[in-house]
Amino acid sequence: MSESDSASTQSRTCVSCGIDISGTNAAAFACPECGTRIYRCSKCRKQSNLYECPDCGFTGP
């Protein structure tokens, strides 16, 4: 597996709980601090679980 394959696989997981979000009703947005693409599953969004950007460490609700 190449680095790009690894990065794309990692980016398809919920940043809060780590589940694979492929084919689910997940949200994708840019980190407010650094612009990194962040994915969150609908369950974590509904529960307002905290998330942390894997690149800069920004945390949000």
Secondary structure, 3 states (H helix, E strand, C coil): CCHHHHHHHHCCECCCCCCECCCCCCEEEECCCCCCEEEECHHHHHCCCCEECCCCCCEEC
